[in-house]
């Protein structure tokens, strides 16, 4: 398992997606984006680390023009 090999102290994952059901069924909001995040380890217990993680993602997103 990757966790056993790497033994990370923190893991953060953020996914943004356009969901078919949001765009064309039910709510019908074309272009609607859903964001999901999952944090483990230090990111859960250390507010400063968590804040830095999300600031880095926001900064990278702006520089890529997303």
TIGUBA-901253 format. One line per field, with one value per residue (C-alpha): residue number from 1; x, z, y. Coordinates in steps of 0.001 Angstrom, whole numbers, plus 524288, in hexadecimal, padded with zeros to 5 digits. Example, Ala and Ser with C-alpha at 12.3 -4.5 7.8 and 13.67 -1.06 7.14 Angstrom:
nr	1_2
east	8300C_83566
up	81E78_81BE4
north	7EE6C_7FBDC
END
This chain:
nr	1_2_3_4_5_6_7_8_9_10_11_12_13_14_15_16_17_18_19_20_21_22_23_24_25_26_27_28_29_30_31_32_33_34_35_36_37_38_39_40_41_42_43_44_45_46_47_48_49_50_51_52_53_54_55_56_57_58_59_60_61_62_63_64_65_66
east	80000_8050E_802EB_80BAB_81691_81666_8120F_80D86_80AD7_80011_7F810_7EEE0_7E6B8_7DDE1_7D591_7CD61_7C3ED_7B84A_7ADDC_7A482_79905_79BA8_79CCB_79222_78927_782D6_78897_78BFD_79710_79FEF_7AE2A_7AB9E_7B806_7B857_7C46F_7C7C6_7D33D_7D8BA_7E354_7EB23_7F5CB_7FBB3_7F1FD_7E737_7EE39_7F605_7EDF4_7F9E4_7FDF2_7F000_7EF04_7FBF9_7F79A_7EB1F_7F24E_7FC04_7F0FA_7EA16_7F6B3_7F9AC_7EBCA_7ECEB_7FA15_7F4A9_7E90F_7DF1B
up	80000_7FCB5_80A91_81026_80693_8075F_815A0_813B0_81F4C_817CD_80B7E_804FF_7F8E3_7F204_7E647_7DE09_7D44A_7CC02_7CF23_7C47C_7CDF5_7D23B_7C441_7BD11_7C6C5_7D35E_7D6AD_7C86B_7CAF0_7BEDD_7C2A3_7D108_7D7A3_7E3D1_7EC6B_7F5A6_7FF0F_8081A_81234_81AA1_824DB_82849_81FC0_82922_835A8_8315D_82CFB_827D0_81F24_81A4B_8172C_80FE4_807FA_8036F_800CF_7F816_7F089_7EECE_7EA55_7E08F_7DB6D_7D8EA_7D21C_7C8E9_7C5A3_7CAA6
north	80000_80D91_81288_807C9_80AE8_819CA_81B2F_8294F_8322B_83913_836FF_8408F_83E0D_847CF_8441F_84D3D_84775_84A9E_840B9_83CA3_83C5D_84A7C_84F6A_84825_8417B_845C1_85318_8563C_85FBF_85EFA_860AE_85DC8_85908_8509E_850FE_845DC_8457A_83B20_83D82_8341B_834F2_8421A_8495D_84547_8490D_85500_860B0_86803_85C8C_85AF3_86972_86947_85D67_8641B_870F9_869CC_86360_8706D_876E0_86C08_86C8D_87B42_87A18_86FBB_8784B_86E74
END
